[in-house]
Amino acid sequence: MTAALFSPAMLVDPYPTYAALRRTDPVHWHEPFGAWVLTRYDDVVAATQDPRLRSDRAGGMGERAGCPELQRLFEVIGAQMNITDPERHHRLRALVAKVFTLRAVDHLRPAVETLVDELLHRLPKQGRFDVIADFAFPLPARVIARLLGLETGDLESLKRWSDDFSAIFGTDPSAVTPEQYQRALQSTHELTELFGAEFDKRRATPSDDLLSLLVHAEMDGDRLSETELIANANLFLAAGHETTTHLIGNGLLALLRHPEQLQLLRDDPSLIPNAVEEFLRYDGTVQFMYREAGEDLTIGGRSIRKGQLVYLMFAAANRDPARFSDPEQLDVQRRFDAHLAFGHGPHYCLGAALARMEATVAFTALLRRCPELRLTGEPLEYQDNLELRGLKALPVVIAGP
């Protein structure tokens, strides 16, 4: 049974709806959003590389919001590298990319392993705990805070800021409420105050953290503006924990619902890095992103008009049977193929290597520390965000060795 596209019912299980669209209308006009929806792998990949589909959509969001008071919010959003067009995106990415190289990520691994052990040590040897609140959220939140050079005492503020920003991307831009925009604006002011003070400290006394790199990054005499500094520090703060939290949560839920796959990992932990790729493909956090047509074009025989939105449904593409065999099945032994959980093309996720490393360390330690783990049977509730798929809580019962 399929749910209506972008309906609240899709929060529980969007995949039957994606499958139906792929079969019957893969380049679908969604009238309520006034947007096109792509669900086939090849169409989505092509769209990520098509310069006629603009990534810079902050201006369009501002026009749809129709509120001059929100100008500062859209200035900051528009300076984030994940929604900038190629020339500006390349400039921003080049200034910070060295922080996220494989070598840099490997250097962080011992600290991540120590943090994972600390978090797992706090869990009960037997009894109930919440995977999200007790493990999957604090792990990446503390890692990205450490990488940025921030104090980690106020993780709840970090999550609130992240939720306020992600809410305005999680649905049709015209459906974002004035209250949601105002909360995002307030978070912008709070982040500006926080990061402004932190940047001043690092101008005076540079360190080896990401905020220092942002402040002092220079290429051919070019530096980040104050707005670009704040925007991309916020991007790293939010994206650096949100997606990894739900990679761990969604992946563990999939394993607990497929005990034979869980047993394969217990029998052979060397499969865990490959399993992380399968979790990303099977039930990835980032379900979609959208672009705006900069000119008239054709996709899959359908005419796209300039100014129309085009939704790239990464999660639907990741279960396309034209690309993946038995795509609806979780298979931790699946031969790795190019899933789209981190996007594709110029905007491929800069933090992909970090997320993979954190998840691999987390699952390796969790399965070793918790030889018996099962769902409590309580109803599960997903976040009210169609773009970022993740559980509000994942209650489990643990039994020690």
RODO-2510 file (C-alpha; in nm, 4 decimals, decimal comma):
residues 401
     n   res          X          Y          Z
     1     m     0,0000     0,0000     0,0000
     2     t     0,1403     0,3386    -0,0964
     3     a     0,1065     0,6704     0,0831
     4     a     0,0448     0,9991    -0,0926
     5     l     0,3698     1,1649    -0,1967
     6     f     0,5123     1,3906     0,0784
     7     s     0,2253     1,3029     0,3114
     8     p     0,2845     1,2463     0,6855
     9     a     0,2221     0,8754     0,6264
    10     m     0,5443     0,8638     0,4245
    11     l     0,7421     0,9324     0,7404
    12     v     0,6812     0,5716     0,8461
    13     d     0,7724     0,4048     0,5155
    14     p     0,8285     0,6085     0,1984
    15     y     0,9620     0,3221    -0,0111
    16     p     0,6377     0,1757    -0,1527
    17     t     0,5484     0,5235    -0,2797
    18     y     0,8904     0,5611    -0,4410
    19     a     0,8572     0,2200    -0,6054
    20     a     0,5137     0,3010    -0,7457
    21     l     0,6399     0,6270    -0,8953
    22     r     0,9457     0,4606    -1,0499
    23     r     0,7189     0,2067    -1,2218
    24     t     0,4416     0,4359    -1,3402
    25     d     0,5594     0,7969    -1,3482
    26     p     0,9355     0,8314    -1,2880
    27     v     0,9408     1,2012    -1,3861
    28     h     0,6368     1,3012    -1,1865
    29     w     0,4654     1,6408    -1,1716
    30     h     0,3570     1,6982    -0,8115
    31     e     0,0910     1,9629    -0,8342
    32     p     0,0699     2,0538    -0,4622
    33     f     0,4382     2,1574    -0,4629
    34     g     0,4448     2,2772    -0,8225
    35     a     0,7537     2,0616    -0,8667
    36     w     0,8953     1,7663    -1,0582
    37     v     0,9979     1,4479    -0,8731
    38     l     1,2681     1,2169    -1,0121
    39     t     1,2848     0,8596    -0,8783
    40     r     1,5025     0,6666    -1,1269
    41     y     1,8726     0,6270    -1,0554
    42     d     1,9935     0,7409    -1,3982
    43     d     1,7684     1,0489    -1,4015
    44     v     1,8814     1,1545    -1,0536
    45     v     2,2502     1,1092    -1,1367
    46     a     2,2132     1,3089    -1,4574
    47     a     2,0304     1,5857    -1,2714
    48     t     2,3101     1,6224    -1,0138
    49     q     2,5496     1,7061    -1,2968
    50     d     2,3223     1,9216    -1,5121
    51     p     2,4294     2,2892    -1,4873
    52     r     2,0816     2,3954    -1,5993
    53     l     1,9487     2,2797    -1,2620
    54     r     2,0591     2,5435    -1,0126
    55     s     2,1683     2,4560    -0,6616
    56     d     2,1529     2,8171    -0,5415
    57     r     1,7946     2,8312    -0,4207
    58     a     1,8100     3,0602    -0,1175
    59     g     1,6763     3,3491    -0,3252
    60     g     1,3770     3,1449    -0,4340
    61     m     1,3101     3,0468    -0,0736
    62     g     1,3150     3,4137     0,0218
    63     e     1,0673     3,5041    -0,2506
    64     r     0,8327     3,2264    -0,1410
    65     a     0,8602     3,3337     0,2230
    66     g     0,7698     3,6900     0,1242
    67     c     0,9062     3,8476     0,4425
    68     p     1,1815     4,1148     0,4331
    69     e     1,2585     4,0514     0,8018
    70     l     1,4070     3,7152     0,7016
    71     q     1,6776     3,8668     0,4820
    72     r     1,9566     3,7738     0,7240
    73     l     1,8380     3,4133     0,7364
    74     f     1,8531     3,3789     0,3585
    75     e     2,1896     3,5545     0,3406
    76     v     2,3318     3,2862     0,5679
    77     i     2,1539     3,0000     0,3933
    78     g     2,2684     3,1270     0,0543
    79     a     2,6327     3,1256     0,1659
    80     q     2,6320     2,7560     0,2598
    81     m     2,8380     2,5595     0,0124
    82     n     2,5801     2,2819    -0,0202
    83     i     2,3323     2,5128    -0,1969
    84     t     2,5645     2,7289    -0,4036
    85     d     2,6153     2,7087    -0,7781
    86     p     2,9394     2,5662    -0,9237
    87     e     3,1756     2,8640    -0,9220
    88     r     3,1033     2,9730    -0,5660
    89     h     3,0727     2,6143    -0,4485
    90     h     3,4160     2,5236    -0,5854
    91     r     3,5711     2,8262    -0,4137
    92     l     3,4144     2,7494    -0,0755
    93     r     3,4892     2,3784    -0,0948
    94     a     3,8524     2,4276    -0,1970
    95     l     3,9157     2,6466     0,1071
    96     v     3,8145     2,3773     0,3600
    97     a     3,8410     2,0407     0,1819
    98     k     4,1688     1,9350     0,3443
    99     v     3,9950     1,8943     0,6815
   100     f     3,7895     1,6046     0,5424
   101     t     4,0525     1,4070     0,3513
   102     l     4,0883     1,0353     0,4243
   103     r     4,4189     1,1072     0,5955
   104     a     4,2632     1,3700     0,8214
   105     v     3,9720     1,1400     0,9053
   106     d     4,2063     0,8507     0,9896
   107     h     4,3876     1,0854     1,2263
   108     l     4,0552     1,1329     1,4129
   109     r     3,9786     0,7612     1,4435
   110     p     4,1501     0,7009     1,7823
   111     a     3,9562     0,9902     1,9381
   112     v     3,6301     0,8547     1,7936
   113     e     3,7067     0,5060     1,9257
   114     t     3,7699     0,6494     2,2725
   115     l     3,4452     0,8459     2,2648
   116     v     3,2476     0,5416     2,1489
   117     d     3,3927     0,3366     2,4348
   118     e     3,3024     0,6103     2,6851
   119     l     2,9422     0,6272     2,5619
   120     l     2,9009     0,2494     2,5607
   121     h     3,0516     0,2234     2,9094
   122     r     2,7649     0,4397     3,0390
   123     l     2,5007     0,2012     2,9062
   124     p     2,3465    -0,0511     3,1423
   125     k     2,4828    -0,4035     3,1195
   126     q     2,1234    -0,5161     3,1115
   127     g     1,7973    -0,3327     3,0562
   128     r     1,6503    -0,0640     2,8361
   129     f     1,8141     0,2347     2,6698
   130     d     1,7481     0,4722     2,3799
   131     v     2,0005     0,4295     2,0992
   132     i     1,9382     0,7804     1,9649
   133     a     1,9592     0,9823     2,2875
   134     d     2,2252     0,7706     2,4580
   135     f     2,4567     0,6901     2,1680
   136     a     2,3726     0,7865     1,8103
   137     f     2,3218     1,1583     1,8829
   138     p     2,6002     1,2358     2,1342
   139     l     2,8668     1,0529     1,9309
   140     p     2,8663     1,2593     1,6089
   141     a     2,7608     1,5746     1,7948
   142     r     3,0695     1,5575     2,0135
   143     v     3,2932     1,4623     1,7215
   144     i     3,1893     1,7609     1,5098
   145     a     3,2043     1,9941     1,8104
   146     r     3,5582     1,8731     1,8769
   147     l     3,6499     1,9132     1,5112
   148     l     3,5179     2,2690     1,5125
   149     g     3,6852     2,3429     1,8446
   150     l     3,3654     2,4118     2,0392
   151     e     3,2826     2,3256     2,3978
   152     t     3,0552     2,0205     2,4114
   153     g     2,8592     2,1060     2,7239
   154     d     2,5465     2,2310     2,5466
   155     l     2,4552     1,9631     2,2927
   156     e     2,0858     2,0400     2,3289
   157     s     2,1361     2,3891     2,1849
   158     l     2,3289     2,2334     1,8977
   159     k     2,0368     2,0032     1,8228
   160     r     1,7803     2,2827     1,8511
   161     w     1,9720     2,4998     1,6042
   162     s     2,0071     2,2064     1,3684
   163     d     1,6368     2,1189     1,3894
   164     d     1,5357     2,4804     1,3253
   165     f     1,7414     2,4956     1,0065
   166     s     1,6573     2,1492     0,8742
   167     a     1,2828     2,2119     0,9186
   168     i     1,2752     2,4675     0,6372
   169     f     1,4330     2,2224     0,3922
   170     g     1,2238     1,9189     0,4834
   171     t     0,9131     1,9904     0,2766
   172     d     0,7724     2,2101     0,0006
   173     p     0,9238     2,5602     0,0421
   174     s     0,5765     2,7138     0,0109
   175     a     0,4571     2,4976     0,3022
   176     v     0,7152     2,6249     0,5514
   177     t     0,5263     2,8171     0,8201
   178     p     0,6092     3,1711     0,9389
   179     e     0,6828     3,0232     1,2803
   180     q     0,9400     2,7849     1,1334
   181     y     1,1098     3,0704     0,9506
   182     q     1,1154     3,2803     1,2671
   183     r     1,2720     2,9968     1,4685
   184     a     1,5381     2,9533     1,1998
   185     l     1,6023     3,3290     1,2049
   186     q     1,6401     3,3274     1,5831
   187     s     1,8856     3,0390     1,5567
   188     t     2,0748     3,2386     1,2929
   189     h     2,1132     3,5266     1,5379
   190     e     2,2274     3,2914     1,8154
   191     l     2,4758     3,1168     1,5874
   192     t     2,6065     3,4510     1,4617
   193     e     2,6749     3,5537     1,8197
   194     l     2,8397     3,2210     1,9057
   195     f     3,0558     3,1906     1,5973
   196     g     3,1411     3,5615     1,5865
   197     a     3,3003     3,5326     1,9300
   198     e     3,4749     3,2078     1,8393
   199     f     3,6163     3,3542     1,5182
   200     d     3,7507     3,6566     1,7076
   201     k     3,9349     3,4214     1,9431
   202     r     4,0951     3,2344     1,6567
   203     r     4,1987     3,5489     1,4734
   204     a     4,3936     3,6392     1,7855
   205     t     4,5125     3,2878     1,8722
   206     p     4,4831     3,0280     1,5931
   207     s     4,4463     2,6635     1,6865
   208     d     4,4344     2,3374     1,4903
   209     d     4,0528     2,3188     1,4752
   210     l     3,8141     2,3700     1,1857
   211     l     3,7032     2,7164     1,2965
   212     s     4,0660     2,8337     1,2844
   213     l     4,1025     2,6849     0,9389
   214     l     3,7899     2,8660     0,8214
   215     v     3,9126     3,1985     0,9592
   216     h     4,2611     3,1718     0,8137
   217     a     4,1833     2,9785     0,4943
   218     e     4,3204     3,1582     0,1927
   219     m     4,3555     3,0692    -0,1736
   220     d     4,5070     3,3153    -0,4223
   221     g     4,4420     3,5966    -0,1777
   222     d     4,0781     3,4999    -0,1302
   223     r     3,9254     3,4532     0,2151
   224     l     3,5776     3,3691     0,3398
   225     s     3,3539     3,6647     0,4226
   226     e     3,2023     3,6935     0,7708
   227     t     2,8687     3,5650     0,6421
   228     e     3,0395     3,2736     0,4627
   229     l     3,2283     3,1894     0,7813
   230     i     2,9112     3,1769     0,9897
   231     a     2,7106     2,9966     0,7210
   232     n     2,9590     2,7155     0,6687
   233     a     3,0463     2,6733     1,0353
   234     n     2,6723     2,6252     1,0873
   235     l     2,6571     2,3821     0,7951
   236     f     2,9349     2,1705     0,9423
   237     l     2,7773     2,1837     1,2864
   238     a     2,4363     2,0672     1,1634
   239     a     2,5336     1,8291     0,8838
   240     g     2,8202     1,6891     1,0884
   241     h     2,5923     1,5243     1,3402
   242     e     2,2383     1,4971     1,1988
   243     t     2,3103     1,2576     0,9129
   244     t     2,5426     1,0321     1,1132
   245     t     2,2982     1,0116     1,4036
   246     h     2,0348     0,8688     1,1713
   247     l     2,2779     0,6532     0,9758
   248     i     2,3452     0,4733     1,3056
   249     g     1,9782     0,4691     1,4098
   250     n     1,8348     0,3615     1,0748
   251     g     2,1109     0,1058     1,0236
   252     l     2,0653    -0,0558     1,3640
   253     l     1,6885    -0,0681     1,3209
   254     a     1,7344    -0,2436     0,9866
   255     l     1,9644    -0,4998     1,1501
   256     l     1,7275    -0,5658     1,4377
   257     r     1,4482    -0,6249     1,1870
   258     h     1,6740    -0,8608     0,9878
   259     p     1,8353    -1,0834     1,2529
   260     e     2,0018    -1,3052     0,9937
   261     q     2,1940    -1,0009     0,8656
   262     l     2,2846    -0,9019     1,2209
   263     q     2,4213    -1,2506     1,2797
   264     l     2,6411    -1,2231     0,9708
   265     l     2,8074    -0,9170     1,1221
   266     r     2,8481    -1,0804     1,4609
   267     d     3,0123    -1,3813     1,2918
   268     d     3,2345    -1,1660     1,0700
   269     p     3,2913    -0,8072     1,1893
   270     s     3,5108    -0,7428     0,8839
   271     l     3,1809    -0,7051     0,6948
   272     i     3,0865    -0,3920     0,8927
   273     p     3,2357    -0,1304     0,6548
   274     n     3,0438    -0,2923     0,3692
   275     a     2,7324    -0,3080     0,5879
   276     v     2,7559     0,0682     0,6473
   277     e     2,7367     0,1203     0,2712
   278     e     2,4300    -0,1021     0,2614
   279     f     2,2640     0,0921     0,5440
   280     l     2,3241     0,4107     0,3455
   281     r     2,1666     0,2575     0,0359
   282     y     1,8819     0,0773     0,2070
   283     d     1,7515     0,3543     0,4338
   284     g     1,9709     0,6617     0,4025
   285     t     1,9144     0,9787     0,6013
   286     v     1,9020     1,2318     0,3159
   287     q     1,5950     1,1270     0,1190
   288     f     1,6093     1,4067    -0,1380
   289     m     1,7381     1,7473    -0,2372
   290     y     1,5873     1,9859    -0,4842
   291     r     1,7136     2,2083    -0,7616
   292     e     1,5599     2,4959    -0,9550
   293     a     1,5512     2,4926    -1,3339
   294     g     1,7603     2,7822    -1,4625
   295     e     1,6206     2,7350    -1,8113
   296     d     1,3766     2,5140    -1,9994
   297     l     1,4951     2,1534    -2,0330
   298     t     1,3713     1,7983    -2,0873
   299     i     1,4085     1,5049    -1,8464
   300     g     1,2734     1,1620    -1,9318
   301     g     1,0610     1,3072    -2,2103
   302     r     0,8961     1,5620    -1,9802
   303     s     0,9290     1,9369    -2,0340
   304     i     1,0691     2,1210    -1,7321
   305     r     1,0119     2,4979    -1,7352
   306     k     1,2509     2,7623    -1,6106
   307     g     1,1879     2,8404    -1,2440
   308     q     1,0252     2,5057    -1,1618
   309     l     1,1632     2,2963    -0,8774
   310     v     1,3028     1,9491    -0,9429
   311     y     1,3238     1,7045    -0,6519
   312     l     1,6094     1,4529    -0,6748
   313     m     1,4888     1,1550    -0,4722
   314     f     1,8148     0,9909    -0,3683
   315     a     1,6427     0,7314    -0,1511
   316     a     1,4183     0,6233    -0,4382
   317     a     1,7158     0,5984    -0,6740
   318     n     1,8967     0,3806    -0,4193
   319     r     1,6259     0,1161    -0,4565
   320     d     1,6024     0,1296    -0,8345
   321     p     1,6009    -0,2334    -0,9630
   322     a     1,7590    -0,1102    -1,2862
   323     r     2,0717    -0,0355    -1,0817
   324     f     2,0608    -0,2697    -0,7787
   325     s     1,9632    -0,6370    -0,7639
   326     d     1,6882    -0,7159    -0,5109
   327     p     1,6936    -0,3523    -0,3971
   328     e     1,4207    -0,3930    -0,1351
   329     q     1,6327    -0,6481     0,0522
   330     l     1,8906    -0,5598     0,3166
   331     d     2,2116    -0,7444     0,2264
   332     v     2,5249    -0,6616     0,4266
   333     q     2,7248    -0,8773     0,1834
   334     r     2,6054    -0,6814    -0,1201
   335     r     2,8864    -0,5842    -0,3534
   336     f     2,9370    -0,2125    -0,3029
   337     d     2,7903    -0,0035    -0,5818
   338     a     2,7578     0,3703    -0,6239
   339     h     2,4618     0,4568    -0,4019
   340     l     2,3529     0,8199    -0,3765
   341     a     2,3194     0,8564     0,0002
   342     f     2,5901     1,1251    -0,0049
   343     g     2,4649     1,2829    -0,3243
   344     h     2,6562     1,2829    -0,6506
   345     g     2,8526     1,5172    -0,8695
   346     p     2,9999     1,8521    -0,7592
   347     h     2,7950     1,8631    -0,4377
   348     y     2,8961     1,5166    -0,3172
   349     c     2,9028     1,5314     0,0624
   350     l     3,2318     1,6714     0,1891
   351     g     3,1971     1,4804     0,5170
   352     a     3,1275     1,1367     0,3658
   353     a     3,4570     0,9840     0,4822
   354     l     3,4011     1,1108     0,8371
   355     a     3,0457     0,9712     0,8503
   356     r     3,1626     0,6327     0,7214
   357     m     3,4424     0,6153     0,9752
   358     e     3,2191     0,7135     1,2690
   359     a     2,9517     0,4608     1,1703
   360     t     3,2046     0,1807     1,1216
   361     v     3,3617     0,2443     1,4625
   362     a     3,0172     0,2752     1,6231
   363     f     2,8742    -0,0498     1,4837
   364     t     3,1951    -0,2453     1,5504
   365     a     3,1960    -0,1450     1,9162
   366     l     2,8195    -0,1639     1,9676
   367     l     2,7879    -0,5190     1,8345
   368     r     3,0886    -0,6286     2,0420
   369     r     2,9637    -0,4580     2,3590
   370     c     2,6009    -0,5716     2,3188
   371     p     2,5949    -0,9376     2,2111
   372     e     2,2202    -0,9488     2,2738
   373     l     2,0144    -0,6553     2,1573
   374     r     1,6487    -0,6415     2,0627
   375     l     1,3680    -0,3956     2,0029
   376     t     1,1343    -0,3319     2,2937
   377     g     0,8255    -0,3576     2,0733
   378     e     0,7220     0,0024     2,1470
   379     p     0,5853     0,2016     1,8512
   380     l     0,8576     0,3914     1,6665
   381     e     0,8131     0,7531     1,5649
   382     y     1,0038     0,9336     1,2917
   383     q     1,1074     1,2977     1,2831
   384     d     0,8627     1,5350     1,1153
   385     n     1,1036     1,5979     0,8302
   386     l     1,0636     1,4288     0,4948
   387     e     1,4109     1,5228     0,3739
   388     l     1,6073     1,3887     0,6714
   389     r     1,4790     1,0439     0,7625
   390     g     1,5443     0,9472     1,1205
   391     l     1,3860     0,8201     1,4388
   392     k     1,2988     1,0387     1,7346
   393     a     1,3950     0,7485     1,9585
   394     l     1,5062     0,3872     1,9203
   395     p     1,4303     0,2034     2,2463
   396     v     1,6073    -0,1306     2,2794
   397     v     1,6710    -0,3930     2,5436
   398     i     2,0292    -0,4956     2,6096
   399     a     2,1621    -0,8104     2,7753
   400     g     2,5231    -0,8459     2,8799
   401     p     2,7516    -1,1381     2,8007
***
